[in-house]
């Protein structure tokens, strides 16, 4: 049995393809390898019209890979394709090197990036689920049942079966812990809902600049770097916009063919996007494949049940484009767009305007007479900082208020809030009902 190397930092990359080679796919895979900490020794392409059931690639290409690995000194083989446990095991046996497929590579990056307790639990769960189908390869020398000779008789359970049982027990423990974390996160989200603050989530392809934008808006100092999957753990902050306060969440970046194990494991992280009132879909404006990236993010949003949430397109990194100034494109049939640079802060005021417009954060200002029995409403207005000035009246208070119209409408629908209704503008009429 081949003894797997524990090094694996000098990598040979294999890009399988059936048709023309997509250079963008190869470039992204190379960046994934570097993000995992590997040094790319060489890159090989392998045309696969009919995948080999045993090794994915044919015997002729296997010889080429083996020769290239020996010549370059590569001790790790990375394959930009999902491998079955049997294919991975057979490739390792032939190439005498550790083999990792695309899913395993992304899981490794996630394991390096996770910082919070929840993130580490999620990554471990995804890794163990992935590992459970590949457990046999590491224990082939222990598959014989013990027994027969004196001192070697055992319960009849192979080492492989024992390890599978322990792994299943650990999976159950992790699932229970994550369920508990999910309950806590749900309670926190409900508290934010009770605070009646609109919820905004940053989504987008990995390395589009979401965390940089999050820091520009919040000053939170969240980790941001020019590499794939720099952010895994969700960060939530309350921020003040010109129209009022919102709750902003930074989420994990998406990537093409995101492993289903990760989509399932990061359900609580992705729920920040699923339960938002508005999604800020951040796009790298300088990326020549930005249209494709947008489609891939939309596909993941559909998979997690967030495709119906309103989106504001944020075309970031315009500092890398020539003759592109910050602007706010308003569309009727298409999604609205803001062109900006989070790194330079150019266009932040336009983003503020666009978010306020889409969330209905236009402000309501005016003078209001609050009778003595409206003490509860007065307290609520003070709580959200809506009262600018106040003076006593014979039967209550005369106040000057300034608050978002959406907040005023919610109050007007609640008990005692009807006093705000006269100050609110009439909602626009549907032309079809006129």
C-alpha positions in Angstrom: 0.0 0.0 0.0 1.3 3.5 -0.9 2.3 5.5 2.1 0.7 9.0 1.6 3.1 12.0 2.0 2.4 14.5 4.7 4.1 17.3 2.7 2.2 18.0 -0.4 3.0 21.7 -1.0 4.7 21.3 -4.5 1.7 20.6 -6.8 1.1 19.4 -10.3 -2.2 20.5 -11.6 -4.4 18.5 -13.9 -7.2 20.2 -15.9 -9.5 17.7 -17.5 -11.6 19.0 -20.4 -14.0 17.5 -23.0 -14.0 20.4 -25.5 -11.9 23.6 -25.9 -9.9 24.5 -22.9 -11.4 27.4 -20.8 -8.4 29.5 -19.8 -10.5 31.2 -17.1 -11.3 27.8 -15.4 -7.6 26.9 -15.4 -6.6 30.3 -14.1 -9.2 30.0 -11.2 -8.0 26.5 -10.3 -4.4 27.7 -10.2 -5.4 30.5 -7.9 -7.3 28.0 -5.7 -4.1 25.9 -5.4 -2.1 29.0 -4.4 -4.8 30.1 -1.9 -4.4 26.7 -0.3 -0.7 27.3 0.1 0.6 25.1 -2.7 3.4 26.0 -5.1 2.4 25.2 -8.6 5.2 23.1 -10.2 3.5 22.6 -13.6 0.0 22.4 -15.2 -1.2 19.6 -17.5 -4.4 19.4 -19.5 -6.1 16.1 -20.2 -8.7 15.7 -22.8 -11.4 13.3 -21.6 -14.1 12.3 -24.1 -14.9 9.2 -22.1 -13.9 9.3 -18.4 -12.0 6.3 -17.2 -14.0 4.6 -14.5 -10.8 3.6 -12.6 -8.6 6.7 -13.0 -10.6 9.4 -14.8 -7.8 9.9 -17.3 -6.4 7.2 -19.6 -3.2 5.2 -19.1 -1.3 7.2 -21.7 -1.9 10.5 -19.9 -1.1 8.8 -16.6 2.4 8.1 -17.9 2.7 11.7 -19.0 1.6 12.9 -15.5 4.0 10.6 -13.7 6.9 11.7 -15.8 6.0 15.4 -15.3 5.7 14.9 -11.6 9.1 13.3 -11.3 10.7 15.9 -13.5 9.2 18.8 -11.6 9.6 17.3 -8.1 5.8 17.6 -7.4 4.7 15.7 -4.4 1.0 16.5 -4.7 -1.5 16.0 -7.6 -4.5 18.4 -7.8 -7.3 17.5 -10.2 -9.8 20.1 -11.2 -12.6 17.6 -11.2 -14.6 15.6 -8.7 -13.1 12.2 -8.2 -14.8 9.1 -6.9 -13.1 7.4 -3.9 -11.9 4.6 -6.2 -10.5 7.0 -8.8 -8.6 8.9 -6.1 -7.2 5.7 -4.6 -6.2 4.3 -7.9 -4.4 7.5 -9.0 -2.4 7.6 -5.8 -1.4 4.0 -6.2 -0.1 4.6 -9.8 1.4 8.0 -9.3 2.8 7.3 -5.8 1.8 10.8 -4.7 -1.1 12.3 -2.8 -4.1 13.2 -5.0 -6.7 15.8 -4.1 -9.7 16.7 -6.2 -11.5 20.0 -6.6 -13.8 19.4 -3.6 -11.0 18.4 -1.4 -9.0 21.4 -2.3 -11.8 23.9 -1.5 -12.4 22.1 1.8 -8.8 22.5 2.6 -8.9 26.2 1.9 -12.0 26.5 4.1 -10.3 24.7 6.9 -7.5 27.2 6.8 -9.8 30.3 6.7 -12.4 29.4 9.4 -11.9 31.4 12.5 -15.1 31.3 14.5 -16.3 28.3 16.5 -19.3 27.9 14.2 -17.1 28.1 11.1 -14.7 25.5 12.3 -17.6 23.2 13.1 -19.1 23.7 9.7 -15.8 23.0 7.9 -15.1 19.9 10.0 -18.6 18.5 9.3 -18.1 19.0 5.5 -14.6 17.4 5.7 -15.8 14.4 7.6 -18.7 13.9 5.2 -16.2 14.0 2.3 -13.8 11.8 4.1 -16.4 9.1 5.0 -16.6 7.9 1.4 -12.8 7.7 1.2 -12.0 6.0 4.5 -11.2 2.7 3.0 -8.0 3.8 1.3 -6.2 4.5 4.5 -7.0 1.2 6.2 -6.6 -1.5 3.6 -3.9 -3.1 5.7 -6.3 -3.5 8.6 -9.3 -4.9 6.9 -8.7 -8.5 8.2 -10.7 -9.4 11.2 -8.7 -10.3 14.3 -8.9 -13.8 15.6 -7.4 -17.3 15.3 -4.2 -17.1 17.3 -3.9 -16.7 21.0 -3.8 -13.1 22.1 -5.2 -11.9 18.7 -8.8 -12.8 19.1 -11.0 -9.8 19.1 -14.7 -8.8 18.9 -14.7 -9.5 15.2 -14.8 -5.8 14.2 -12.3 -4.6 11.6 -10.3 -1.5 12.2 -12.1 0.0 9.3 -15.5 -0.7 10.8 -14.3 0.8 14.1 -13.1 3.9 12.5 -16.3 4.3 10.5 -18.3 4.0 13.7 -16.2 6.6 15.4 -16.5 8.9 12.4 -20.3 8.5 12.3 -20.4 9.3 16.0 -18.4 12.5 15.5 -20.7 13.5 12.6 -23.7 13.2 14.9 -22.0 15.3 17.6 -21.1 18.0 15.1 -24.6 18.1 13.7 -26.1 18.5 17.2 -23.6 21.3 18.0 -24.4 23.1 14.7 -28.1 22.7 15.3 -27.6 24.4 18.7 -25.6 27.2 17.0 -28.4 27.6 14.4 -31.0 28.0 17.2 -28.8 30.8 18.7 -28.3 32.5 15.4 -32.0 32.3 14.6 -32.8 34.0 18.0 -30.3 36.7 17.1 -32.0 37.2 13.7 -35.4 37.4 15.3 -34.0 40.0 17.7 -32.9 42.0 14.7 -36.3 41.6 13.1 -37.9 42.9 16.3 -35.7 45.9 16.1 -37.4 46.6 12.8 -34.1 47.4 11.1 -33.9 46.4 7.4 -31.4 43.6 6.8 -28.8 43.8 4.0 -26.4 41.0 3.0 -23.3 41.2 0.8 -23.1 38.4 -1.7 -20.9 37.7 -4.7 -18.2 35.7 -6.3 -15.1 35.1 -4.2 -12.5 37.9 -4.3 -15.0 40.4 -5.6 -14.3 42.8 -2.8 -17.1 42.1 -0.4 -15.1 42.4 2.8 -13.4 45.6 1.6 -16.8 47.1 1.0 -18.0 45.9 4.3 -15.1 47.6 6.0 -15.6 50.8 4.0 -19.3 50.9 5.2 -18.8 49.8 8.8 -15.2 50.4 9.8 -15.3 47.0 11.3 -11.8 45.9 10.2 -13.0 42.5 9.0 -10.3 40.4 7.4 -9.9 41.2 3.7 -7.2 40.0 1.2 -6.7 39.7 -2.5 -7.2 35.9 -2.6 -10.0 33.4 -2.9 -12.2 32.7 0.2 -10.6 35.3 2.4 -13.8 35.5 4.4 -15.7 32.5 5.7 -17.3 33.6 9.0 -20.2 35.9 8.7 -19.8 39.4 10.3 -22.9 41.5 11.1 -22.9 45.2 12.0 -25.5 47.9 12.4 -24.6 50.9 10.2 -26.2 54.3 9.7 -27.1 55.5 6.2 -28.4 58.9 5.3 -32.0 57.4 5.3 -31.7 55.5 8.5 -30.0 52.4 10.1 -29.7 49.0 8.6 -28.1 45.7 9.6 -25.3 44.7 7.2 -23.9 41.1 6.9 -20.8 40.0 5.1 -21.0 36.4 3.8 -18.8 33.7 2.3 -17.9 34.2 -1.4 -19.3 31.8 -4.0 -17.4 29.9 -6.7 -18.3 27.8 -9.7 -19.2 24.2 -8.8 -19.3 25.0 -5.1 -19.3 21.6 -3.4 -22.7 20.5 -2.1 -21.1 19.5 1.2 -20.2 23.2 1.8 -23.6 24.5 0.8 -25.2 22.2 3.3 -22.6 22.8 6.0 -22.8 26.5 5.8 -26.5 26.7 6.0 -26.5 29.1 8.9 -23.9 31.4 7.3 -25.9 31.5 4.0 -29.1 32.1 5.9 -27.9 35.7 6.4 -28.4 36.0 2.6 -31.6 34.0 2.5 -33.4 36.1 5.1 -32.2 39.5 4.0 -34.4 42.3 2.8 -31.9 43.4 0.1 -28.8 41.7 -1.4 -25.8 43.7 -2.4 -24.5 41.6 -5.3 -20.8 42.6 -5.4 -19.1 42.1 -8.8 -15.5 42.6 -9.8 -16.0 45.2 -12.5 -12.5 44.6 -13.9 -13.2 40.8 -14.3 -13.6 40.0 -18.0 -15.8 37.1 -17.0 -18.1 39.2 -14.8 -21.3 38.2 -16.7 -20.5 34.5 -16.1 -19.6 35.2 -12.4 -23.0 36.9 -12.0 -24.8 33.9 -13.4 -22.9 31.5 -11.1 -23.7 33.5 -8.0 -27.4 33.6 -9.1 -27.3 29.8 -9.4 -26.1 29.4 -5.8 -28.7 32.0 -4.5 -31.3 29.9 -6.2 -30.0 26.7 -4.6 -30.2 28.2 -1.1 -33.6 29.8 -1.7 -32.6 33.4 -2.0 -33.3 34.1 -5.7 -36.4 36.1 -5.1 -34.8 38.7 -2.7 -34.3 42.1 -4.4 -30.7 42.7 -5.6 -28.6 45.8 -6.1 -25.7 45.2 -8.3 -22.5 46.7 -7.0 -19.8 46.9 -9.6 -16.7 47.2 -7.5 -13.0 47.9 -8.3 -13.6 50.5 -11.0 -10.2 51.9 -9.9 -8.8 49.1 -12.2 -10.8 50.4 -15.2 -9.9 53.3 -17.4 -12.3 56.2 -17.8 -14.9 54.7 -15.5 -16.3 57.1 -12.9 -18.7 56.3 -10.0 -22.3 56.3 -11.1 -25.7 55.0 -10.2 -27.6 53.3 -13.0 -31.3 53.2 -12.4 -33.2 50.5 -14.4 -36.9 49.7 -14.5 -36.7 46.2 -16.0 -33.2 45.3 -15.0 -31.4 45.3 -11.7 -30.1 48.7 -10.5 -26.4 49.2 -10.6 -23.8 51.2 -8.7 -20.3 51.6 -10.1 -17.8 52.3 -7.3 -14.4 51.5 -5.7 -14.6 50.2 -2.1 -10.8 50.5 -1.8 -10.8 54.2 -2.6 -14.2 55.0 -1.2 -15.3 56.4 -4.6 -19.1 56.0 -5.1 -20.0 55.2 -1.4 -22.5 58.1 -1.4 -24.1 56.7 -4.5 -24.4 53.3 -2.8 -26.0 54.9 0.2 -28.5 56.6 -2.1 -29.3 53.4 -4.0 -29.7 51.3 -0.8 -32.0 53.9 0.7 -34.0 54.0 -2.5 -34.5 50.3 -2.7 -35.3 49.9 1.0 -37.6 52.8 1.1 -35.5 54.8 3.6 -36.7 58.2 2.4 -37.0 60.4 5.5 -40.1 61.8 7.0 -39.7 65.2 8.8 -42.2 67.5 10.4 -43.9 68.7 13.5 -46.3 66.5 15.5 -48.6 66.9 18.4 -48.5 63.9 20.7 -51.3 63.8 23.3 -50.6 62.5 26.9 -51.9 59.1 26.1 -49.3 58.7 23.3 -46.5 58.3 25.9 -45.6 54.9 24.5 -45.2 56.2 20.9 -43.1 59.1 22.3 -40.8 56.7 24.0 -40.4 54.6 20.9 -39.5 57.8 18.8 -36.9 58.7 21.4 -35.6 55.1 21.3 -34.8 55.3 17.6 -33.5 58.9 17.8 -36.4 60.3 15.7 -37.2 63.3 18.0 -35.1 66.4 17.1 -36.8 68.8 19.6 -39.7 68.8 22.0 -41.7 71.3 24.1 -44.5 70.7 26.4 -48.1 71.4 25.5 -51.2 71.6 27.6 -52.4 68.1 26.7 -49.1 66.4 25.7 -46.0 67.4 23.7 -45.1 69.2 20.5 -42.2 67.4 18.8 -40.2 67.8 15.7 -39.4 64.4 14.2 -37.0 63.0 11.6 -37.2 59.3 10.7 -37.3 56.9 7.7 -40.6 56.7 6.0 -40.6 52.9 6.1 -40.1 53.2 9.9 -43.0 55.7 10.2 -45.3 53.4 8.1 -44.6 50.5 10.4 -45.3 52.6 13.5 -48.5 53.9 11.8 -49.7 50.4 11.5 -49.2 49.7 15.2 -51.3 50.7 18.2 -50.9 54.4 18.9 -48.8 54.9 15.7 -51.8 56.2 13.8 -50.8 59.7 14.8 -48.0 59.5 12.3 -50.3 58.7 9.4 -51.3 62.3 8.5 -47.6 63.1 7.9 -47.0 60.2 5.5 -47.2 60.7 1.8 -49.8 58.7 0.0 -48.4 55.5 -1.5 -48.1 55.6 -5.3 -51.2 54.4 -7.2 -51.0 51.3 -9.4 -51.8 52.6 -12.9 -53.6 49.4 -13.7 -56.1 50.2 -10.8 -56.7 53.8 -11.8 
